[in-house]
Amino acid sequence: MSSSVIEFLLLAAIALFVGWRLYVTLGEDSGPPEGRTRDPAPAAPESRREAHQPDADAGRPHFTGPAAAGLEAIYGADPGFNPRDFLFGARGAYEMIVSAFAKGDRDQLRPLLDDDVYDAWDVAITERDAKGEDGMQLLRLRKAEVAEASLDEAGTARVTVEFESELGDGDRTTRAHELWTFKRATKSDDPNWVLDDVDTAS
């Protein structure tokens, strides 16, 4: 055979080989190569209503324990009430009031106490000063738990906190176990609670 015929047959063989390799690699259609699978179709997105449906309980405090019913009633009258935040504030108020009473600081005590409590503590400070005694400072707050809660018909909320603490005057140390009741008018714009009553815990 002539060299031109041999060259033609060689080129044809190469073309057939390349075509066969492409067929094996890509397959007969436009599907994925053998041994691989297509990515699964994405799941249908939730409807806008389901994806953004508000949770009725989102952000709502949960009320547990013996004071739950009273706390629930207070929350119903004042949706801004949160027992965790209240207890945090009550602890701070306890420390502030005990410190002010120990120092005889009536100016600091006055806005924190109800009238009856202030009058009684004012007398106690006067008698203590007359005897030359020192006030008992707060050494350690051991316990602070909500014990009771209520809402009266006038919309006044009362929450009783059980406090256990260690007090000292430098010479002696004593342990206090008391029930402090704080109150607030839920219809008032004033967010502050005042100390309404103090009892010895059993």
Secondary structure, 3 states (H helix, E strand, C coil): CCHHHHHHHHHHHHHHHHHHHHHHHHCCCCCCCCCCCCCCCCCCCCCHHHHCCCCCCCCCCCCCCCCHHHHHHHHHHCCCCCHHHHHHHHHHHHHHHHHHHHHCCHHHHHHHECHHHHHHHHHHHHHHHHHCCCCCEEEEEEEEEEEEEEECCCCEEEEEEEEEEEEECCCCEEEEEEEEEEEEECCCCCCCCEEEEEEECC
